[in-house]
Amino acid sequence: LSLVGSEMCIRDRFTICSISADVFRRADVIPIVVLYGGAGGLEKGLPGKKDGKYLIPAVAIEGKASTVQAHKLNNPHVPCHQLVMVNHEEVLRVVEGYLPRDIWEKSWWHASPSCKTGSSANFGSTVAQVEEWYQTAEWSVALLKKSRCAVWTLENTVRLLRRFVGLPTARIFRMERHCALPQKRARLIAVSYTHLTLP
């Protein structure tokens, strides 16, 4: 069986706690690290295969215990680690426990901090709360850069765009054009390189 085929066979029968580094060292594998995994969004499309490369999740990190439990139920095929992320070095050490550092240069890291506070639909947010949300997004981008991974992405609400103008790619995508959604949804996608093509 292929890597994806094998994982699809076991994904609903077992909870995967870690994946051998030998899998990630394969030339045809791109390891994925997810920060702020939530209940699992990006992970729903993983594992996958694109342009002859297998996209395999190494770990998703989430801070809240109940959310980690939901993630494990929704995505038993993705190792999930509970950590409130406040220190770059601590996060990097946790990732290294799932994905050896020498493999990071070919990996894709994705961050999607909670957008609840920063959403323009949330009229109850104070100025201080919105500023804290901006700072969390900026902290996340700094962490992504520090990883020195091959490519990183940040996904969040449209409202963040003005904070990330100047990155190689920071623009608004109509997500319903790229995936099945019950409503129209615009999202900011910031990427560490200049060419971005969504399927």
C-alpha positions, 0 to 999 in steps of 0.5 A: 500500500502507498503511504496515504493508502496505509494511513487511510486504512488505520486512521479510524481504528487507531489514535496515532501518537507519533510517526517514525522519522524514517517516514519523514526522511523519504524524498517523496514526503513533506512533513507538516506541522500545525500550530493552533490545531483547534479541533482540526481543519487543515488536518482533514485533508491530510494525509494527501498527495500533490505533485508526487509528494506525500503530505504527512502531518508530523504533529498538531499543537493546541493549548486547551485540553478539551480542544486537544481531545476534540482534535484527537477524536476528529483526527485520530491519524494526526499526533496532537500535543497539548501546549499553551504556546508562549515561548518560541524555544519551548514550541521548537523543542516540542516539535523536535520531539515529533520531527527531528530538526534536520528534517525541518528544512523540507517541512511545511508549517501552518499556523491558524491562531484563534480568530474569535477575538479579532473577527469583525463579527465579534463586536464585544472585543475590546481594543486591548483584546484585538491588540493582543490578537494582533500580537499573537499573530505576529508572534506566530509569524516570528516562530514560523520564520525561526523554524527555517522550514521550507514553507510556512503559512498563516491563516486568519481573518481578513482584518489581519491583512494590514499587519502583514503587507510586505510579506512575500504573499499576504492576500485574501482568498475566497475560500468557498472557491477552493473547498466545499463550505456552507457559506461564503468565507474570506480568509487571509493567507500569508505565505513565506514565498511568492507563488501560491496556488490553491487547488 
